[in-house]
Amino acid sequence: MTKQTNFYDALIKNIKHSIHTLAPARIVSYDAGTKTASVKPLFMTADEDTLYEQPLIEAVPVLKHAQTDIAPGVVVFVAFAERALDNLSGNKPFDPDSSRTHDMTDAVVMGVWDG
């Protein structure tokens, strides 16, 4: 392979790894009052030669159908919104007012893994 091919292959890989879509995570804590959880993603990530855990994600909204089964230690699937969720309120269209896309801070617990 040429140096250019290696460069583009690495660039494509880095871009793909920075787009968060859906991931398994472990519930660390759950606040039934706010219906939010702190979750620890289970996918590990790597740089050139080191494998490491991803950081805790806090204040993650838990969808209604998943709330009854949420407890520390439970494995769930977390989706990451296409755009920032900061301005979501009710059922009205809204301006995300941010350039964030597929960011870990815009996670939502979708459901419990029963596997």
Backbone as ProteinMPNN parsed JSONL, in Angstrom:
{"seq_chain_A": "MTKQTNFYDALIKNIKHSIHTLAPARIVSYDAGTKTASVKPLFMTADEDTLYEQPLIEAVPVLKHAQTDIAPGVVVFVAFAERALDNLSGNKPFDPDSSRTHDMTDAVVMGVWDG", "coords_chain_A": {"N_chain_A": [[0.836, -1.199, 0.0], [0.334, 2.274, -0.597], [1.683, 5.277, 0.897], [-0.263, 7.247, 0.873], [-2.644, 5.768, 0.69], [-2.551, 4.382, 3.129], [-2.727, 6.591, 4.843], [-5.344, 7.577, 4.257], [-6.892, 5.318, 4.898], [-6.424, 5.171, 7.666], [-7.485, 7.647, 8.434], [-10.209, 7.329, 7.74], [-10.883, 5.218, 9.467], [-10.486, 6.487, 11.976], [-12.465, 8.489, 11.855], [-14.813, 6.93, 11.708], [-14.678, 5.687, 14.226], [-15.172, 7.824, 15.867], [-17.798, 8.465, 15.637], [-20.482, 8.021, 17.444], [-23.029, 5.657, 17.891], [-24.657, 3.381, 18.893], [-24.32, 1.58, 21.883], [-23.276, -0.95, 24.23], [-23.675, -0.673, 27.768], [-22.979, -0.392, 31.292], [-25.105, 0.058, 34.05], [-24.306, 2.341, 36.504], [-25.355, 3.987, 38.449], [-28.715, 4.977, 39.359], [-31.212, 7.417, 39.221], [-34.302, 7.565, 40.256], [-36.051, 9.673, 40.586], [-35.33, 11.721, 38.752], [-35.215, 10.186, 36.578], [-32.828, 9.434, 35.332], [-29.601, 8.086, 34.553], [-26.275, 7.081, 35.514], [-23.876, 5.827, 33.41], [-21.566, 3.301, 32.356], [-19.782, 2.884, 29.555], [-19.258, -0.183, 27.79], [-17.702, -0.907, 25.625], [-14.317, -0.988, 24.857], [-11.687, 1.275, 23.98], [-9.009, 2.359, 21.826], [-5.708, 3.705, 21.366], [-2.754, 4.213, 19.49], [-1.184, 2.097, 20.715], [-2.36, 1.365, 23.103], [-4.953, 0.047, 25.062], [-7.974, 1.176, 26.445], [-10.511, 2.013, 28.912], [-13.696, 3.599, 28.352], [-14.947, 6.812, 29.44], [-17.162, 7.452, 32.274], [-20.586, 8.172, 31.708], [-22.768, 10.638, 32.609], [-26.029, 11.55, 33.968], [-27.856, 10.456, 32.076], [-30.737, 10.219, 30.204], [-33.377, 7.873, 30.773], [-35.362, 5.828, 28.868], [-38.92, 5.44, 29.092], [-39.996, 2.742, 28.968], [-37.858, 1.238, 29.851], [-37.337, 1.907, 32.464], [-38.302, 0.436, 34.712], [-36.679, -1.769, 34.964], [-34.15, -0.932, 35.586], [-31.15, -0.872, 37.378], [-28.199, -0.645, 39.442], [-25.433, -2.232, 37.896], [-26.846, -3.547, 35.914], [-26.914, -4.339, 32.45], [-27.278, -2.272, 29.69], [-28.491, -0.874, 26.569], [-27.246, 1.942, 24.98], [-28.118, 4.716, 23.104], [-26.955, 7.28, 20.901], [-27.774, 10.53, 20.256], [-28.356, 12.099, 17.062], [-27.97, 14.832, 16.98], [-27.401, 17.567, 19.317], [-29.118, 17.298, 22.42], [-29.816, 19.204, 24.274], [-31.737, 21.301, 24.097], [-34.16, 20.028, 23.878], [-37.544, 19.798, 24.573], [-40.536, 18.707, 25.525], [-42.821, 18.032, 22.817], [-42.192, 19.565, 20.615], [-40.681, 20.85, 17.598], [-37.203, 21.712, 17.614], [-34.297, 23.842, 17.823], [-31.127, 22.541, 17.761], [-28.941, 24.092, 18.443], [-26.193, 23.717, 18.582], [-23.063, 22.351, 17.532], [-22.581, 19.755, 18.034], [-22.522, 16.315, 17.211], [-23.659, 12.994, 17.311], [-22.596, 12.608, 19.873], [-21.192, 11.509, 22.993], [-22.278, 12.752, 25.19], [-24.879, 13.12, 24.573], [-26.423, 10.899, 25.113], [-28.892, 8.259, 25.447], [-30.632, 5.947, 27.392], [-31.783, 3.093, 25.965], [-32.803, 0.514, 26.363], [-32.857, -2.576, 28.273], [-30.335, -5.043, 28.286], [-30.766, -8.377, 27.736], [-29.133, -10.638, 27.742]], "CA_chain_A": [[0.0, 0.0, 0.0], [1.071, 3.526, -0.625], [1.522, 6.123, 2.085], [-1.551, 7.928, 0.761], [-3.679, 4.8, 1.025], [-2.477, 4.191, 4.583], [-3.249, 7.802, 5.469], [-6.802, 7.627, 4.119], [-7.453, 4.215, 5.684], [-6.375, 5.579, 9.075], [-8.434, 8.747, 8.593], [-11.557, 6.757, 7.717], [-11.043, 4.468, 10.719], [-10.645, 7.457, 13.073], [-13.784, 9.124, 11.723], [-15.818, 5.942, 12.092], [-14.622, 5.46, 15.674], [-15.615, 9.015, 16.599], [-19.239, 8.603, 15.454], [-21.157, 7.126, 18.378], [-24.387, 5.345, 17.462], [-25.313, 2.529, 19.874], [-23.284, 0.852, 22.611], [-23.644, -1.543, 25.515], [-23.129, 0.043, 28.927], [-23.412, -0.896, 32.598], [-25.658, 1.084, 34.931], [-23.532, 2.57, 37.726], [-26.352, 4.478, 39.407], [-29.965, 5.397, 38.738], [-32.013, 8.343, 40.009], [-35.695, 7.37, 39.849], [-36.725, 10.972, 40.585], [-35.053, 12.429, 37.501], [-35.224, 9.168, 35.518], [-31.536, 9.479, 34.651], [-28.625, 7.122, 35.052], [-24.859, 7.174, 35.168], [-23.566, 4.578, 32.723], [-20.169, 3.054, 31.972], [-19.74, 2.152, 28.291], [-18.504, -1.424, 27.88], [-16.707, -0.977, 24.551], [-13.039, -0.346, 25.133], [-11.175, 2.005, 22.829], [-7.554, 2.254, 21.786], [-4.918, 4.591, 20.526], [-1.758, 3.434, 18.736], [-0.72, 0.866, 21.356], [-2.942, 1.216, 24.433], [-6.387, -0.198, 25.162], [-8.457, 1.785, 27.671], [-11.953, 2.112, 29.104], [-14.3, 4.892, 28.077], [-15.367, 7.474, 30.678], [-18.537, 7.398, 32.756], [-21.506, 9.171, 31.142], [-23.703, 10.943, 33.687], [-27.316, 12.203, 33.67], [-28.378, 9.904, 30.828], [-32.168, 9.926, 30.311], [-33.773, 6.473, 30.584], [-36.69, 5.777, 28.265], [-39.959, 4.96, 30.001], [-40.155, 1.291, 28.988], [-36.69, 0.613, 30.478], [-37.149, 2.406, 33.829], [-38.629, -0.526, 35.77], [-35.644, -2.79, 35.051], [-32.847, -0.302, 35.765], [-30.502, -0.964, 38.69], [-26.748, -0.748, 39.278], [-24.927, -3.503, 37.408], [-27.615, -4.004, 34.753], [-26.363, -3.941, 31.152], [-28.272, -1.618, 28.843], [-27.972, -0.309, 25.333], [-27.313, 3.399, 24.97], [-28.051, 5.33, 21.774], [-26.421, 8.642, 20.924], [-28.582, 11.332, 19.331], [-27.664, 12.682, 15.911], [-27.65, 16.226, 17.314], [-27.47, 17.877, 20.743], [-30.457, 17.204, 23.015], [-29.944, 20.213, 25.336], [-32.926, 22.143, 23.961], [-35.363, 19.212, 23.71], [-38.536, 20.032, 25.614], [-41.856, 18.372, 25.004], [-42.902, 17.406, 21.496], [-42.085, 20.6, 19.591], [-39.393, 20.939, 16.912], [-36.292, 22.622, 18.305], [-32.979, 24.103, 17.261], [-30.136, 21.948, 18.65], [-28.091, 25.189, 18.885], [-24.866, 23.182, 18.871], [-22.484, 21.601, 16.419], [-22.343, 18.372, 18.47], [-23.207, 15.233, 16.518], [-23.335, 11.637, 17.784], [-21.701, 12.809, 21.012], [-21.515, 10.681, 24.154], [-23.07, 13.536, 26.143], [-26.272, 13.086, 24.122], [-26.813, 9.495, 25.221], [-30.202, 7.908, 25.982], [-30.766, 4.511, 27.631], [-32.871, 2.595, 25.131], [-33.393, -0.7, 26.903], [-32.019, -3.495, 29.051], [-29.795, -6.209, 27.571], [-31.205, -9.594, 28.427], [-28.364, -11.688, 27.079]], "C_chain_A": [[0.874, 1.253, 0.0], [0.852, 4.294, 0.67], [0.182, 6.84, 2.063], [-2.696, 6.996, 1.142], [-3.708, 4.559, 2.529], [-3.046, 5.394, 5.326], [-4.772, 7.83, 5.432], [-7.485, 6.494, 4.879], [-7.497, 4.579, 7.168], [-7.366, 6.7, 9.357], [-9.865, 8.22, 8.649], [-11.828, 5.996, 9.007], [-11.274, 5.412, 11.894], [-12.0, 8.141, 13.026], [-14.873, 8.157, 12.171], [-15.838, 5.724, 13.6], [-15.074, 6.666, 16.49], [-17.12, 9.257, 16.458], [-19.928, 7.576, 16.334], [-22.594, 6.918, 17.92], [-25.141, 4.561, 18.533], [-24.231, 1.706, 20.56], [-23.841, 0.189, 23.858], [-22.978, -0.761, 26.637], [-23.68, -0.595, 30.194], [-23.953, 0.262, 33.416], [-24.786, 1.159, 36.186], [-24.451, 3.071, 38.825], [-27.58, 4.94, 38.637], [-30.724, 6.278, 39.702], [-33.455, 8.247, 39.501], [-36.456, 8.693, 39.785], [-36.545, 11.727, 39.275], [-35.092, 11.496, 36.291], [-33.965, 9.241, 34.655], [-30.572, 8.502, 35.321], [-27.213, 7.575, 34.725], [-24.493, 5.821, 34.581], [-22.097, 4.511, 32.347], [-20.185, 2.264, 30.665], [-18.841, 0.919, 28.412], [-17.511, -1.615, 26.735], [-15.431, -0.315, 25.03], [-12.606, 0.35, 23.857], [-9.652, 1.974, 22.892], [-6.948, 3.412, 21.019], [-3.877, 3.693, 19.85], [-1.401, 2.101, 19.388], [-1.326, 0.605, 22.734], [-4.459, 1.05, 24.339], [-6.872, 0.42, 26.467], [-9.978, 1.867, 27.69], [-12.444, 3.511, 28.771], [-14.794, 5.507, 29.39], [-16.842, 7.25, 31.011], [-19.355, 8.491, 32.072], [-22.583, 9.398, 32.195], [-24.967, 11.625, 33.159], [-27.889, 11.762, 32.328], [-29.867, 9.61, 31.006], [-32.437, 8.444, 30.026], [-35.186, 6.473, 30.018], [-37.668, 5.043, 29.169], [-40.035, 3.435, 30.091], [-38.995, 0.575, 29.681], [-36.574, 0.935, 31.965], [-37.392, 1.361, 34.907], [-37.529, -1.557, 35.973], [-34.254, -2.229, 35.365], [-32.382, -0.406, 37.209], [-29.001, -1.04, 38.452], [-26.33, -2.163, 38.874], [-25.644, -4.037, 36.186], [-26.948, -3.49, 33.474], [-27.506, -3.431, 30.281], [-27.638, -1.268, 27.504], [-28.264, 1.187, 25.335], [-27.181, 3.876, 23.529], [-27.566, 6.765, 21.938], [-27.131, 9.448, 19.84], [-27.722, 11.919, 18.21], [-27.19, 14.104, 16.198], [-27.822, 16.427, 18.814], [-28.913, 17.873, 21.245], [-30.739, 18.295, 24.056], [-31.246, 20.995, 25.283], [-34.214, 21.353, 23.728], [-36.301, 19.442, 24.891], [-39.91, 19.746, 25.026], [-41.773, 17.774, 23.62], [-42.803, 18.407, 20.352], [-40.728, 20.537, 18.901], [-38.504, 21.969, 17.607], [-34.974, 22.751, 17.553], [-31.94, 23.501, 18.211], [-29.113, 22.966, 19.156], [-26.688, 24.715, 19.275], [-24.368, 22.45, 17.644], [-22.214, 20.143, 16.792], [-23.157, 17.396, 17.631], [-22.725, 13.9, 17.059], [-22.382, 11.669, 18.976], [-22.144, 11.962, 22.2], [-22.356, 11.436, 25.185], [-24.555, 13.581, 25.765], [-26.788, 11.645, 24.083], [-28.219, 9.364, 25.805], [-30.219, 6.396, 26.189], [-32.004, 4.025, 26.894], [-33.563, 1.372, 25.712], [-32.372, -1.568, 27.603], [-31.593, -4.663, 28.166], [-30.157, -7.449, 28.375], [-30.455, -10.798, 27.859], [-27.375, -12.389, 27.921]], "O_chain_A": [[1.987, 1.269, 0.526], [-0.058, 3.989, 1.44], [-0.443, 7.024, 3.107], [-3.62, 7.405, 1.845], [-4.78, 4.536, 3.134], [-3.759, 5.24, 6.318], [-5.418, 8.076, 6.45], [-8.557, 6.699, 5.448], [-8.492, 4.324, 7.845], [-8.016, 6.705, 10.402], [-10.644, 8.625, 9.512], [-12.909, 6.126, 9.58], [-12.155, 5.172, 12.719], [-12.619, 8.349, 14.069], [-15.761, 8.534, 12.936], [-16.91, 5.591, 14.19], [-15.333, 6.537, 17.687], [-17.659, 10.162, 17.095], [-19.954, 6.39, 16.004], [-23.296, 7.877, 17.6], [-26.164, 5.031, 19.032], [-23.328, 1.192, 19.901], [-24.773, 0.704, 24.475], [-21.866, -0.254, 26.485], [-24.718, -1.256, 30.169], [-23.338, 1.327, 33.475], [-24.56, 0.147, 36.849], [-24.353, 2.65, 39.978], [-27.514, 5.251, 37.448], [-30.87, 5.935, 40.875], [-33.785, 8.785, 38.444], [-37.405, 8.821, 39.012], [-37.496, 12.305, 38.75], [-35.013, 11.936, 35.144], [-34.019, 9.127, 33.43], [-30.721, 8.149, 36.491], [-26.985, 8.345, 33.792], [-24.768, 4.784, 35.185], [-21.466, 5.527, 32.057], [-20.564, 1.093, 30.662], [-17.793, 0.969, 29.056], [-16.575, -2.404, 26.86], [-15.464, 0.799, 25.553], [-13.107, 0.044, 22.775], [-9.08, 1.598, 23.915], [-7.579, 4.014, 20.15], [-4.131, 2.503, 19.667], [-1.322, 1.082, 18.703], [-0.861, -0.276, 23.457], [-5.147, 1.796, 23.643], [-6.245, 0.212, 27.506], [-10.642, 1.802, 26.655], [-11.703, 4.487, 28.892], [-15.034, 4.781, 30.355], [-17.65, 6.907, 30.148], [-18.87, 9.606, 31.881], [-23.24, 8.45, 32.625], [-24.98, 12.193, 32.068], [-28.351, 12.587, 31.54], [-30.229, 8.822, 31.88], [-31.81, 7.843, 29.154], [-36.1, 7.045, 30.611], [-37.289, 4.14, 29.915], [-40.131, 2.893, 31.192], [-39.138, -0.587, 30.064], [-35.787, 0.298, 32.665], [-36.729, 1.405, 35.944], [-37.445, -2.162, 37.042], [-33.282, -2.983, 35.403], [-33.116, -0.075, 38.14], [-28.568, -1.455, 37.377], [-26.806, -3.153, 39.43], [-25.109, -4.896, 35.485], [-26.478, -2.353, 33.421], [-28.551, -4.069, 30.155], [-26.423, -1.353, 27.328], [-29.37, 1.629, 25.647], [-26.251, 3.49, 22.82], [-27.75, 7.379, 22.989], [-27.095, 9.096, 18.661], [-26.536, 12.195, 18.387], [-26.138, 14.525, 15.718], [-28.335, 15.546, 19.504], [-29.814, 18.382, 20.578], [-31.813, 18.297, 24.658], [-31.807, 21.321, 26.33], [-35.249, 21.941, 23.414], [-35.912, 19.3, 26.05], [-40.382, 20.459, 24.14], [-40.802, 17.102, 23.274], [-43.273, 18.138, 19.246], [-39.727, 20.209, 19.539], [-38.993, 22.974, 18.124], [-34.596, 21.889, 16.76], [-31.876, 23.912, 19.37], [-28.48, 22.738, 20.187], [-26.076, 25.258, 20.195], [-25.154, 21.985, 16.819], [-21.688, 19.38, 15.982], [-24.338, 17.623, 17.372], [-21.525, 13.695, 17.246], [-21.47, 10.848, 19.071], [-23.338, 11.727, 22.389], [-23.072, 10.814, 25.97], [-25.385, 14.03, 26.555], [-27.487, 11.237, 23.156], [-28.681, 10.227, 26.551], [-29.867, 5.641, 25.283], [-33.12, 4.475, 27.154], [-34.775, 1.213, 25.567], [-31.168, -1.319, 27.53], [-32.391, -5.2, 27.397], [-29.87, -7.532, 29.569], [-31.048, -11.829, 27.54], [-26.683, -13.288, 27.443]]}, "name": "protein", "num_of_chains": 1, "seq": "MTKQTNFYDALIKNIKHSIHTLAPARIVSYDAGTKTASVKPLFMTADEDTLYEQPLIEAVPVLKHAQTDIAPGVVVFVAFAERALDNLSGNKPFDPDSSRTHDMTDAVVMGVWDG"}
